[in-house]
């Protein structure tokens, strides 16, 4: 009964694994590489690599186990005839090494010879099996009865149906670990996938048929011999007695044999519990059973000797792991893995020298169970993650059966040898982690990637149920930043700046507008997208790249603003570079640039504008822009946002309450390691006594924001209107007037209708009335620039609240003149920031 349980447990694991392998083999094109190729190409290199390496090693050790089984049989024959070579243990080693060397020669001769040898072994096994069954129905001779064989008897079957443990170390799972390797040949067909004419048909059919017929043979063998042979027999013809003789104990007494003495002393040489050659004794012709043992062990050893190198060769060629590429070289027409054969041979010889079948078998069992667990779990993982590449045509596969098979395999592993199971899983985790860390340059699709996608999708959809709050992702910690980089490698400083404060905190999208006809630009978009993404990855910027094709820049940015992002992970900040050439570009380009800022505010975006003294666009130094490979591999230019800043200051000029974005971005930047030593200073406008009142009203402000509030240096007037009495200030004002002079209408005292007519075709022009109305605001920018030059000349970064020009009331040229005046001549990078009036400072909330 327990033998049947062991068989059925083994068959359950192997059948479910066979179903999983059948599903994998019908999931795509199958080439050479066996189990490793099937799993790696269907489920990804992470799982395929770890399974392939373990499975190749397990097969190499299995060669030793089956060879030792053969050698033990030969040793027993020699021992029976008193013809030992040296001694029982060393004879196993000698015979084993010679045998595996001969098998290596057959393997090196080619698959044709291996196939012929397997057919010969199969015929020998079949004849041996029939010979055994015939022997069970032949009436037992006196010699066979003395050895415990009495043909079919119901009472013998009943006695043998229940266990009778012998010795202190006997255990159910100990016997399971010894038997289980006999069920591990189910992947022999899959491992020679490259040599099959139609693998998708042959592997499922051959594997499942092999499992069925071997299971039936195991059950029949155990049932028949358990119904014919008693457990203990002496083998002596002198133990024959009359039926019912006194003093005779045991089942054999009813058949006229008294084995009581040897049974009580546990010295019986024959019987099921003592004689390993019981099947030979029962059979019609004993030597045929020995031939069957030879055929079974040599067939299995040869199958494993062929399987291991082919799996290992494919793994080596893919270069998932270091230092194994040497074994990937193939020779001859069929690219035979000769180096792999030699490695397998060395491993097999090493384990053959152990010379103990019962010591090798548990090692094999653990590794094969580990492989089966991984195979089944891989298929289950691909199923539940809805991996796009997982579409097997094998209809009998079930993901829940695969999960059950994986679970049973793991449980049995720990029941067999818990420490060996931990070692096996430790090796698997290491191999899996190595591939995940190294990220080899292969693209076969991966259930891991599919799982990441599904997880991201589920979480993104789940965000729809989250109520917005200052402390939530969207406002308090920046939902996402849409960065108008163009090709990201054109403006590395802008990419680095935004990437510094969004890293691990929020989403960053690099947007590019391709201007021109759609038919012309779409191929360019597809060609360049991968190159830009690889450039970002090489620069270690966590960002997405997206582009749109539009007729002009502004309409393209409007598309990005409205369509970028996903659900609640849509951007709420627009970051872009300062337009340095605004005075020389076409008027329409100027209008579009300022219009983009207005569009951002209309769509409730915050705006962050970066200006650097040396400029942002480095496209003039980039060569071969059309080649994505060159783009990804080009030398990465370093920027100020990648270097350590030392003990400088980050100066924030918080001029208006925009919700706090002007404070938040520099604060997040200051938390990074490269900027961590910088002291943050916040300058605010207004009267000194009003600032004191603000501190008293908000005592936690300084502790929450980190930096103290400093008064903005100004003239005695609280409106910051500068006195035009100083020579320096007069020069600054004159410079501003010269700046806007080319853009003035010079309409004098003309009436409004005439002015409107003059501006009909040039809305960017500035009328005299608009100059006068905005005089105070213009002078404020002049004065602020002077203050910045005085107090923040040596800062690491200057953050200023972005001034706003009223839409339709302030010409674009006048607005750009304000920005130019405010930020000109400053050595540190300047960020002009304006929030969308949504509060991002948490010290105001509960």
C-alpha positions, 0 to 999 in steps of 0.5 A: 500500500505504501509502495503504491502511495509512493508511486502515486505521489511521484506520478502526481508530481511528474504528471502535473509537471508533464502537463506544464511542459506540454503547455510550454512546448505548445506555446511557441517555436521549439528549438534545441535547448530542451527544458531550458529553451522552452521555459526561458523563451516562454516565461523569460530568462529569469526563471529559465536560467535558474531552472536550466542550470539546476536541471542540467546539474541534476541530470549530470548527477542522475547519470552517476545514480543510474550508472551506480545502479548498473554497477551494483547489479554487476557487482552482485553478480560477481559476488555470487560467483566469487569473482570480485575485482577488488572489493564490493565498494571499489568494484562499483567505482571501477565498473561505474567509471568504465560504464560511463566512459562507454556511454560517453563514447555512444553520446559523442558518436551522435544522436543516431547512435544514441537513438539506436541504443535507446531502442535496443535498451527498450526492447531488452526492458520489454522482453525482461518485463514479459519474462517476469510476468510469465515467471509469476504464473509458472508453478514454483519449484522447490528451490524457488519456494525455499527462497520465498516464491509461492506463486499468486496467493491472496494471503501473501498479498494481504500480508505484504499490503501493510508495512513492516519496517526493518532497521532504525533508519527506515522511513516512508520519505526515505524510501520515497527519496530513493524511488523518486529518481525513477520517475524523473525521466519524463523530460528526456524527450523535451531535453532533445527538443532540437532533434525532434521533427515536430516537438509541439506534438511529440513532447506532450504525446510522448511525455504523457504516454511515457508517464502512463505506461511506466506508472502502470508497469510500476504498479503491476510489478509491485502488486505481482511480486507482493502477491507471490513472495513472502518477506522472509525465506532462508533459501535452504531446502532443509526447511521444508516441513509438513503443513501444520507442523508445531513450532512453525510461525509465519505465512510460509508454514501454510505452504510447507516451509519453516522460516521461523528461525532466520526470521526471528534472528533477522538472518534470512538471506531471501524474501522480499525484505532481504533479497534484491534479486527477487524479480530474477528468482521469480522470472521464467529466465533469471538472466533476462531480468538482469538484462532488463536492469542493465537496459533500464539503468543504462537507458536512463544514464544515457538519456541524462548524459545526452540531456544535460549537455544540450540544456547546458549548451543552450544556457551557455550560449545565452550568456545569462551567467558569467564564466560558462560561455566556454561550454556553449561551443558546438561541433559538427553539423548538429553543433554537438556540445562536446565540451558539455559532454566532458563537463557532465562526464566529470560531474558524473565520475565525481558522484560515481566515486561515492559508490552508494546508490542510496546516498546519491538518490536523495540528492537527485530527488531534491534537485529534480523536485526543485526543478519541477516546483519551479516549472509548475510555478512558472506556468502558474505565474504566467497564467495569473499574470496574463502574460501576453506571451503565454498562449499554450494550445495544449488544452489539458493544462490547468493553472491550479493543477500547476500550483498544486504540483509546485506546492506538493513538490516543495512540501515533499522536498522539506519532508525528505531533507529540510536542510537540502531543500533550503540549500536548493532554494538558496541556490535558486534564489541566488541564480534568479536574483543574479539574472534580475540584477544583471538584466541580460540583453535578451528579449524573449518576453517574461512573465516577471515583466508581465507581472510588473505590468499587471501590478502597476496597472492594478495599483494605477486603477486603485488610485482612482479610489484615493481621495485627494489630500495634501499629504497624498501623492498628487499635490503634497509630493508632486503627482507627475512632471511633464518635462518639455525636453524635446529629445532628452539628450538635447537638454541633459541639465533639464532632465537631471534637474527634474529627475533629481527631485522626482526620483522615487517620489513622483512620475517624470514624463519627457515630452517631445513634439515632432513638428511636421506632416504625420506620414513623414514624422511617424517613422522617425517617432518609432525609430527614435523612441527606443533610443531616447528610453535607453539614453534615460536608462543609461543616465539612471533617470527614472522617467518615461519618454513620449512624443506627439506629431503636431503642426506646431509646437503649441498644439503639440504641447497642448496634446501632451498636457491633456493626454500625458499620464494615466488616471490620477497619475497625470502630470500636474507640473510642466517643466521647460527650459528658458527661451534664450533666443526669444529676441531673435526668433520669429514672432509666432515662435515667441507667441507660442512659447508664452502661450504654452505657459498660459495653456499650462495654467489653464489646465491647472498645471504648475509651471517650473522654468529652468534657466542656466547661464550656459544654456540648456540645449546641447544639440549642436554637439550631438552627432548622428542623431538619427541612429538610435544605437548611437543615441543610447550609447553616446557619451553622457554629458555631465551637468551641475545637477549631477555633481556635489554642491558642497556647503553653498546655499539654495536661495528661495525668493517666495514672492507670492503665495502660489500654494507653496510649489516654489518652496517644495521643489528646492526643498525636495532637491535639498534632500538629495545627497549631492545637495544635502550640505546646502543651506536653504534660505527663504526670502519673502516680501513684505514688512518686517513686523508683518513677518513677525506676526506670520511667525507667531501665527504659524509657529511650526512653519520653520520646523516643517519647512526647515529654513527660516524666513528672511526679509527680502532686502528692499527699499523703505517702501513696502511696494518694492518700487525702486527709487530712480535716483541712483546711477546704477538703477538708472542704468538698469532701467535703461537696459530694460527700455533698450530690451523692449525697444524693438518690440514697441509700437511707438503709437504715441498719443494715437486713439485706441482704434488706431492702436488696435489696427496697428497691432492687428498683425502683430499682437506681440508688440507693446503699446506706449499705454501698456508700457506705462500701465506695467511700469511698476511691475517692470521696475520690480523685476529690475530691482529684484535682479539687483537684489539677486546679484547682491545676495545670491551671486554664490548660491548653488541654486536660485528659486524665484516665484514666476511672475505672471502676465495677464492673458490678453493684457500683457504682450508676449514680448513684454512678459519675456522682457520681465523674465529676461530682466529678472534672471539675467547675469546670474551665475547659478541655475535659476528656476522660476516656479509658479504653482496652480494655487493648490496647497502643497505645504503640509503644515497647514493641514491636520 
